[in-house]
Amino acid sequence: MSATFHTSIWTRDELLSLRSLWKAAYKAAATGKSYTIEGRSLTRQNLNEIRAQLSYIQDELDALSGRGGPHIVVARPRR
C-alpha cells in the first residue's frame, strides 16, 4: 500500500496572508457587512463559501507542515 503526499502550490507566508483576508471577510459577513477580496463582494450569503476557503487554506498549511493527508493504520483483528 502506498500513500500519496500532497504538496502545496503556496508558500506558508502566502497562505497566512490569504487566511487573514478570508478571516476578515468571515467576520464582516457574519455581522451583516460586506467585504471585498480581489474585486469580489462577499456577504452573509457567502458564509459557506468563505468557510470552504478557510478550510482549504488550513488543509494547505497542514500539507506544508507535514500534518494532514492520509494516515495509514495497520490493524490485526483479534482471533
MOPAC internal coordinates of N, CA, C and O (Angstrom, degrees):
PM7 1SCF
backbone

  N    0.0000 0     0.00 0     0.00 0    0    0    0
  C    1.4378 1     0.00 0     0.00 0    1    0    0
  C    1.5235 1   107.81 1     0.00 0    2    1    0
  O    1.2310 1   120.01 1   -50.59 1    3    2    1
  N    1.3186 1   117.59 1   129.41 1    3    2    1
  C    1.4531 1   119.71 1   178.85 1    5    3    2
  C    1.5219 1   109.64 1  -119.41 1    6    5    3
  O    1.2310 1   120.96 1   -33.96 1    7    6    5
  N    1.2960 1   115.76 1   146.04 1    7    6    5
  C    1.4595 1   121.50 1   179.27 1    9    7    6
  C    1.5205 1   108.58 1  -104.57 1   10    9    7
  O    1.2310 1   120.57 1   -36.79 1   11   10    9
  N    1.3077 1   116.52 1   143.21 1   11   10    9
  C    1.4499 1   120.38 1   174.50 1   13   11   10
  C    1.5203 1   107.98 1   -96.55 1   14   13   11
  O    1.2310 1   121.00 1   -36.49 1   15   14   13
  N    1.2987 1   115.69 1   143.51 1   15   14   13
  C    1.4511 1   120.26 1  -178.30 1   17   15   14
  C    1.5151 1   109.45 1  -109.38 1   18   17   15
  O    1.2310 1   121.33 1   -43.98 1   19   18   17
  N    1.3049 1   115.05 1   136.02 1   19   18   17
  C    1.4537 1   122.82 1  -177.78 1   21   19   18
  C    1.5217 1   109.30 1   -89.05 1   22   21   19
  O    1.2310 1   120.28 1   -50.76 1   23   22   21
  N    1.3057 1   117.08 1   129.24 1   23   22   21
  C    1.4529 1   120.51 1   171.96 1   25   23   22
  C    1.5127 1   107.96 1  -114.38 1   26   25   23
  O    1.2310 1   120.62 1   -36.29 1   27   26   25
  N    1.2892 1   116.41 1   143.71 1   27   26   25
  C    1.4523 1   121.63 1  -176.37 1   29   27   26
  C    1.5212 1   110.90 1   -91.57 1   30   29   27
  O    1.2310 1   120.72 1   -30.89 1   31   30   29
  N    1.3194 1   116.22 1   149.11 1   31   30   29
  C    1.4620 1   121.28 1   174.00 1   33   31   30
  C    1.5230 1   110.61 1   -86.63 1   34   33   31
  O    1.2310 1   120.64 1   175.54 1   35   34   33
  N    1.3242 1   116.38 1    -4.46 1   35   34   33
  C    1.4606 1   123.16 1  -176.12 1   37   35   34
  C    1.5203 1   110.68 1  -103.82 1   38   37   35
  O    1.2310 1   121.20 1   -25.94 1   39   38   37
  N    1.3280 1   115.30 1   154.06 1   39   38   37
  C    1.4585 1   119.38 1   168.43 1   41   39   38
  C    1.5235 1   107.20 1   -88.48 1   42   41   39
  O    1.2310 1   120.79 1   -16.67 1   43   42   41
  N    1.3178 1   116.10 1   163.33 1   43   42   41
  C    1.4691 1   120.21 1   178.58 1   45   43   42
  C    1.5327 1   110.65 1   -60.66 1   46   45   43
  O    1.2310 1   120.21 1   137.30 1   47   46   45
  N    1.3292 1   117.21 1   -42.70 1   47   46   45
  C    1.4657 1   120.48 1  -179.72 1   49   47   46
  C    1.5269 1   111.76 1   -63.64 1   50   49   47
  O    1.2310 1   120.28 1   140.02 1   51   50   49
  N    1.3287 1   117.06 1   -39.98 1   51   50   49
  C    1.4661 1   120.11 1   177.24 1   53   51   50
  C    1.5223 1   110.82 1   -62.02 1   54   53   51
  O    1.2310 1   120.78 1   135.63 1   55   54   53
  N    1.3238 1   116.11 1   -44.37 1   55   54   53
  C    1.4621 1   120.24 1  -179.55 1   57   55   54
  C    1.5217 1   111.77 1   -64.95 1   58   57   55
  O    1.2310 1   120.15 1   139.78 1   59   58   57
  N    1.3179 1   117.32 1   -40.22 1   59   58   57
  C    1.4651 1   119.98 1   178.47 1   61   59   58
  C    1.5238 1   111.00 1   -65.26 1   62   61   59
  O    1.2310 1   120.40 1   142.59 1   63   62   61
  N    1.3249 1   116.84 1   -37.41 1   63   62   61
  C    1.4641 1   121.18 1   176.72 1   65   63   62
  C    1.5315 1   110.89 1   -65.32 1   66   65   63
  O    1.2310 1   120.94 1   134.50 1   67   66   65
  N    1.3371 1   115.80 1   -45.50 1   67   66   65
  C    1.4675 1   120.27 1   177.21 1   69   67   66
  C    1.5193 1   111.39 1   -61.47 1   70   69   67
  O    1.2310 1   120.66 1   137.61 1   71   70   69
  N    1.3208 1   116.34 1   -42.39 1   71   70   69
  C    1.4578 1   120.07 1  -179.51 1   73   71   70
  C    1.5260 1   110.63 1   -60.87 1   74   73   71
  O    1.2310 1   120.11 1   140.30 1   75   74   73
  N    1.3169 1   117.40 1   -39.70 1   75   74   73
  C    1.4673 1   120.79 1   177.78 1   77   75   74
  C    1.5224 1   111.29 1   -61.97 1   78   77   75
  O    1.2310 1   120.56 1   136.95 1   79   78   77
  N    1.3312 1   116.54 1   -43.05 1   79   78   77
  C    1.4662 1   120.35 1   178.48 1   81   79   78
  C    1.5245 1   111.74 1   -62.20 1   82   81   79
  O    1.2310 1   120.65 1   132.91 1   83   82   81
  N    1.3306 1   116.36 1   -47.09 1   83   82   81
  C    1.4596 1   120.17 1  -177.41 1   85   83   82
  C    1.5239 1   112.00 1   -70.32 1   86   85   83
  O    1.2310 1   120.00 1   148.74 1   87   86   85
  N    1.3287 1   117.60 1   -31.26 1   87   86   85
  C    1.4628 1   119.86 1   175.91 1   89   87   86
  C    1.5268 1   110.35 1   -67.63 1   90   89   87
  O    1.2310 1   120.27 1   140.19 1   91   90   89
  N    1.3200 1   117.08 1   -39.81 1   91   90   89
  C    1.4645 1   120.70 1   176.66 1   93   91   90
  C    1.5238 1   110.38 1   -64.12 1   94   93   91
  O    1.2310 1   120.51 1   140.39 1   95   94   93
  N    1.3342 1   116.63 1   -39.61 1   95   94   93
  C    1.4674 1   120.65 1   177.28 1   97   95   94
  C    1.5203 1   110.33 1   -63.11 1   98   97   95
  O    1.2310 1   120.30 1   138.85 1   99   98   97
  N    1.3210 1   117.04 1   -41.15 1   99   98   97
  C    1.4638 1   121.37 1   179.81 1  101   99   98
  C    1.5219 1   110.68 1   -63.33 1  102  101   99
  O    1.2310 1   120.58 1   133.68 1  103  102  101
  N    1.3274 1   116.51 1   -46.32 1  103  102  101
  C    1.4648 1   120.33 1   179.93 1  105  103  102
  C    1.5225 1   111.32 1   -61.37 1  106  105  103
  O    1.2310 1   120.21 1   137.15 1  107  106  105
  N    1.3250 1   117.20 1   -42.85 1  107  106  105
  C    1.4642 1   120.79 1   179.46 1  109  107  106
  C    1.5223 1   110.92 1   -65.65 1  110  109  107
  O    1.2310 1   120.45 1   132.99 1  111  110  109
  N    1.3241 1   116.74 1   -47.01 1  111  110  109
  C    1.4671 1   120.44 1  -178.11 1  113  111  110
  C    1.5197 1   111.20 1   -65.36 1  114  113  111
  O    1.2310 1   120.04 1   143.73 1  115  114  113
  N    1.3190 1   117.54 1   -36.27 1  115  114  113
  C    1.4634 1   121.11 1  -178.85 1  117  115  114
  C    1.5238 1   111.72 1   -66.55 1  118  117  115
  O    1.2310 1   120.33 1   154.89 1  119  118  117
  N    1.3223 1   116.98 1   -25.11 1  119  118  117
  C    1.4657 1   120.14 1   179.40 1  121  119  118
  C    1.5252 1   112.26 1   -99.33 1  122  121  119
  O    1.2310 1   120.56 1  -168.37 1  123  122  121
  N    1.3310 1   116.54 1    11.63 1  123  122  121
  C    1.4589 1   120.66 1   175.57 1  125  123  122
  C    1.5130 1   114.78 1    88.15 1  126  125  123
  O    1.2310 1   120.00 1  -176.21 1  127  126  125
  N    1.3163 1   117.60 1     3.79 1  127  126  125
  C    1.4560 1   120.97 1   178.96 1  129  127  126
  C    1.5248 1   108.96 1   -93.97 1  130  129  127
  O    1.2310 1   120.98 1   -13.17 1  131  130  129
  N    1.3229 1   115.74 1   166.83 1  131  130  129
  C    1.4631 1   118.80 1   175.32 1  133  131  130
  C    1.5254 1   108.29 1  -104.35 1  134  133  131
  O    1.2310 1   121.18 1   -20.00 1  135  134  133
  N    1.3177 1   115.36 1   160.00 1  135  134  133
  C    1.4573 1   121.84 1  -178.79 1  137  135  134
  C    1.5166 1   106.70 1  -142.36 1  138  137  135
  O    1.2310 1   120.24 1   -36.68 1  139  138  137
  N    1.3153 1   117.14 1   143.32 1  139  138  137
  C    1.4584 1   120.53 1  -177.17 1  141  139  138
  C    1.5241 1   110.49 1  -116.59 1  142  141  139
  O    1.2310 1   121.42 1   -52.35 1  143  142  141
  N    1.3322 1   114.90 1   127.65 1  143  142  141
  C    1.4633 1   122.18 1   173.44 1  145  143  142
  C    1.5211 1   106.97 1  -123.63 1  146  145  143
  O    1.2310 1   120.84 1   -57.64 1  147  146  145
  N    1.3279 1   116.01 1   122.36 1  147  146  145
  C    1.4690 1   122.46 1   179.11 1  149  147  146
  C    1.5226 1   111.88 1    49.76 1  150  149  147
  O    1.2310 1   120.46 1  -134.18 1  151  150  149
  N    1.3335 1   116.73 1    45.82 1  151  150  149
  C    1.4567 1   121.98 1   176.38 1  153  151  150
  C    1.5124 1   115.21 1    78.81 1  154  153  151
  O    1.2310 1   120.06 1  -177.57 1  155  154  153
  N    1.3175 1   117.50 1     2.43 1  155  154  153
  C    1.4651 1   121.39 1  -178.43 1  157  155  154
  C    1.5161 1   109.56 1  -107.77 1  158  157  155
  O    1.2310 1   120.37 1   -55.91 1  159  158  157
  N    1.3286 1   116.91 1   124.09 1  159  158  157
  C    1.4582 1   121.50 1  -178.63 1  161  159  158
  C    1.5242 1   110.48 1   -87.67 1  162  161  159
  O    1.2310 1   121.19 1   -50.75 1  163  162  161
  N    1.3289 1   115.33 1   129.25 1  163  162  161
  C    1.4628 1   121.78 1  -179.63 1  165  163  162
  C    1.5215 1   108.78 1  -114.62 1  166  165  163
  O    1.2310 1   120.72 1   -42.06 1  167  166  165
  N    1.3313 1   116.23 1   137.94 1  167  166  165
  C    1.4618 1   121.67 1  -179.33 1  169  167  166
  C    1.5222 1   109.21 1  -130.83 1  170  169  167
  O    1.2310 1   121.08 1     6.60 1  171  170  169
  N    1.3306 1   115.54 1  -173.40 1  171  170  169
  C    1.4613 1   120.90 1  -179.70 1  173  171  170
  C    1.5335 1   111.51 1   -54.47 1  174  173  171
  O    1.2310 1   120.11 1   147.19 1  175  174  173
  N    1.3261 1   117.39 1   -32.81 1  175  174  173
  C    1.4633 1   120.38 1   179.87 1  177  175  174
  C    1.5262 1   112.12 1   -66.07 1  178  177  175
  O    1.2310 1   120.16 1   163.81 1  179  178  177
  N    1.3072 1   117.30 1   -16.19 1  179  178  177
  C    1.4625 1   121.50 1  -178.69 1  181  179  178
  C    1.5239 1   113.38 1   -97.98 1  182  181  179
  O    1.2310 1   119.39 1  -169.26 1  183  182  181
  N    1.3339 1   118.78 1    10.74 1  183  182  181
  C    1.4651 1   120.60 1  -176.40 1  185  183  182
  C    1.5269 1   112.68 1   -57.96 1  186  185  183
  O    1.2310 1   119.62 1   138.99 1  187  186  185
  N    1.3292 1   118.34 1   -41.01 1  187  186  185
  C    1.4697 1   120.23 1   179.16 1  189  187  186
  C    1.5252 1   111.22 1   -63.13 1  190  189  187
  O    1.2310 1   120.72 1   139.16 1  191  190  189
  N    1.3147 1   116.24 1   -40.84 1  191  190  189
  C    1.4621 1   120.42 1   178.35 1  193  191  190
  C    1.5340 1   110.52 1   -65.94 1  194  193  191
  O    1.2310 1   120.54 1   139.66 1  195  194  193
  N    1.3234 1   116.57 1   -40.34 1  195  194  193
  C    1.4586 1   120.47 1   178.91 1  197  195  194
  C    1.5276 1   109.80 1   -64.15 1  198  197  195
  O    1.2310 1   120.48 1   136.86 1  199  198  197
  N    1.3275 1   116.68 1   -43.14 1  199  198  197
  C    1.4752 1   120.45 1   177.34 1  201  199  198
  C    1.5301 1   110.71 1   -60.29 1  202  201  199
  O    1.2310 1   120.53 1   139.52 1  203  202  201
  N    1.3284 1   116.60 1   -40.48 1  203  202  201
  C    1.4665 1   120.91 1   179.60 1  205  203  202
  C    1.5309 1   110.35 1   -63.25 1  206  205  203
  O    1.2310 1   120.15 1   138.88 1  207  206  205
  N    1.3224 1   117.32 1   -41.12 1  207  206  205
  C    1.4631 1   120.64 1   178.18 1  209  207  206
  C    1.5250 1   111.11 1   -64.42 1  210  209  207
  O    1.2310 1   120.64 1   137.06 1  211  210  209
  N    1.3363 1   116.37 1   -42.94 1  211  210  209
  C    1.4657 1   120.20 1   178.27 1  213  211  210
  C    1.5257 1   111.16 1   -62.90 1  214  213  211
  O    1.2310 1   120.46 1   141.00 1  215  214  213
  N    1.3198 1   116.73 1   -39.00 1  215  214  213
  C    1.4618 1   121.19 1   178.15 1  217  215  214
  C    1.5327 1   110.50 1   -65.36 1  218  217  215
  O    1.2310 1   120.71 1   136.55 1  219  218  217
  N    1.3359 1   116.25 1   -43.45 1  219  218  217
  C    1.4624 1   121.15 1   178.05 1  221  219  218
  C    1.5318 1   110.54 1   -59.81 1  222  221  219
  O    1.2310 1   120.98 1   133.87 1  223  222  221
  N    1.3260 1   115.73 1   -46.13 1  223  222  221
  C    1.4610 1   120.16 1  -179.38 1  225  223  222
  C    1.5258 1   110.62 1   -61.86 1  226  225  223
  O    1.2310 1   120.38 1   138.26 1  227  226  225
  N    1.3340 1   116.87 1   -41.74 1  227  226  225
  C    1.4686 1   120.00 1   178.81 1  229  227  226
  C    1.5240 1   110.99 1   -64.58 1  230  229  227
  O    1.2310 1   120.40 1   139.80 1  231  230  229
  N    1.3335 1   116.84 1   -40.20 1  231  230  229
  C    1.4688 1   120.38 1   176.96 1  233  231  230
  C    1.5320 1   110.89 1   -60.46 1  234  233  231
  O    1.2310 1   120.77 1   139.01 1  235  234  233
  N    1.3311 1   116.14 1   -40.99 1  235  234  233
  C    1.4626 1   120.38 1   178.86 1  237  235  234
  C    1.5282 1   110.88 1   -66.25 1  238  237  235
  O    1.2310 1   120.24 1   138.77 1  239  238  237
  N    1.3304 1   117.14 1   -41.23 1  239  238  237
  C    1.4635 1   120.47 1   176.65 1  241  239  238
  C    1.5253 1   110.67 1   -62.34 1  242  241  239
  O    1.2310 1   120.77 1   138.16 1  243  242  241
  N    1.3300 1   116.14 1   -41.84 1  243  242  241
  C    1.4654 1   120.25 1   177.84 1  245  243  242
  C    1.5238 1   111.08 1   -61.79 1  246  245  243
  O    1.2310 1   120.44 1   140.33 1  247  246  245
  N    1.3337 1   116.76 1   -39.67 1  247  246  245
  C    1.4640 1   120.75 1   179.64 1  249  247  246
  C    1.5288 1   110.59 1   -64.05 1  250  249  247
  O    1.2310 1   120.47 1   140.29 1  251  250  249
  N    1.3246 1   116.71 1   -39.71 1  251  250  249
  C    1.4637 1   120.00 1   179.42 1  253  251  250
  C    1.5206 1   112.34 1   -67.30 1  254  253  251
  O    1.2310 1   120.70 1   147.35 1  255  254  253
  N    1.3207 1   116.28 1   -32.65 1  255  254  253
  C    1.4623 1   119.64 1  -177.42 1  257  255  254
  C    1.5239 1   112.50 1   -91.29 1  258  257  255
  O    1.2310 1   120.52 1  -179.39 1  259  258  257
  N    1.3322 1   116.61 1     0.61 1  259  258  257
  C    1.4553 1   120.01 1   178.21 1  261  259  258
  C    1.5151 1   114.12 1    86.25 1  262  261  259
  O    1.2310 1   120.40 1  -176.83 1  263  262  261
  N    1.3325 1   116.85 1     3.17 1  263  262  261
  C    1.4691 1   119.95 1   176.57 1  265  263  262
  C    1.5208 1   107.92 1   -96.34 1  266  265  263
  O    1.2310 1   121.08 1   -11.08 1  267  266  265
  N    1.2956 1   115.54 1   168.92 1  267  266  265
  C    1.4560 1   120.25 1   178.70 1  269  267  266
  C    1.5149 1   110.84 1    78.19 1  270  269  267
  O    1.2310 1   121.03 1    11.40 1  271  270  269
  N    1.2906 1   115.64 1  -168.60 1  271  270  269
  C    1.4462 1   120.16 1  -179.34 1  273  271  270
  C    1.5064 1   111.90 1    75.93 1  274  273  271
  O    1.2310 1   120.60 1     3.77 1  275  274  273
  N    1.3230 1   116.45 1  -176.23 1  275  274  273
  C    1.4654 1   119.34 1  -177.95 1  277  275  274
  C    1.5229 1   111.55 1   -71.24 1  278  277  275
  O    1.2310 1   121.41 1   -38.35 1  279  278  277
  N    1.2985 1   114.92 1   141.65 1  279  278  277
  C    1.4570 1   122.03 1   175.07 1  281  279  278
  C    1.5202 1   107.06 1  -117.45 1  282  281  279
  O    1.2310 1   120.72 1   -49.73 1  283  282  281
  N    1.3150 1   116.23 1   130.27 1  283  282  281
  C    1.4548 1   120.54 1  -179.70 1  285  283  282
  C    1.5192 1   108.08 1   -99.77 1  286  285  283
  O    1.2310 1   121.49 1   -55.71 1  287  286  285
  N    1.3037 1   114.75 1   124.29 1  287  286  285
  C    1.4570 1   121.02 1   178.85 1  289  287  286
  C    1.5177 1   107.29 1  -117.62 1  290  289  287
  O    1.2310 1   121.00 1   -56.14 1  291  290  289
  N    1.3094 1   115.70 1   123.86 1  291  290  289
  C    1.4586 1   120.31 1   178.99 1  293  291  290
  C    1.5188 1   107.30 1   -97.90 1  294  293  291
  O    1.2310 1   120.96 1   -55.79 1  295  294  293
  N    1.3143 1   115.77 1   124.21 1  295  294  293
  C    1.4642 1   120.25 1  -179.06 1  297  295  294
  C    1.5185 1   109.19 1  -128.52 1  298  297  295
  O    1.2310 1   121.30 1   -33.44 1  299  298  297
  N    1.2985 1   115.11 1   146.56 1  299  298  297
  C    1.4513 1   120.44 1   176.94 1  301  299  298
  C    1.5261 1   106.91 1  -123.89 1  302  301  299
  O    1.2310 1   120.09 1   -60.74 1  303  302  301
  N    1.3231 1   117.44 1   119.26 1  303  302  301
  C    1.4631 1   119.25 1  -178.53 1  305  303  302
  C    1.5297 1   111.52 1   -65.16 1  306  305  303
  O    1.2310 1   121.29 1   -33.49 1  307  306  305
  N    1.3026 1   115.15 1   146.51 1  307  306  305
  C    1.4669 1   120.54 1   177.52 1  309  307  306
  C    1.5156 1   109.38 1   -76.91 1  310  309  307
  O    1.2310 1   121.06 1   -30.68 1  311  310  309
  N    1.3014 1   115.59 1   149.32 1  311  310  309
  C    1.4649 1   119.88 1   178.89 1  313  311  310
  C    1.4847 1   110.21 1  -106.36 1  314  313  311
  O    1.2310 1   120.10 1   180.00 1  315  314  313

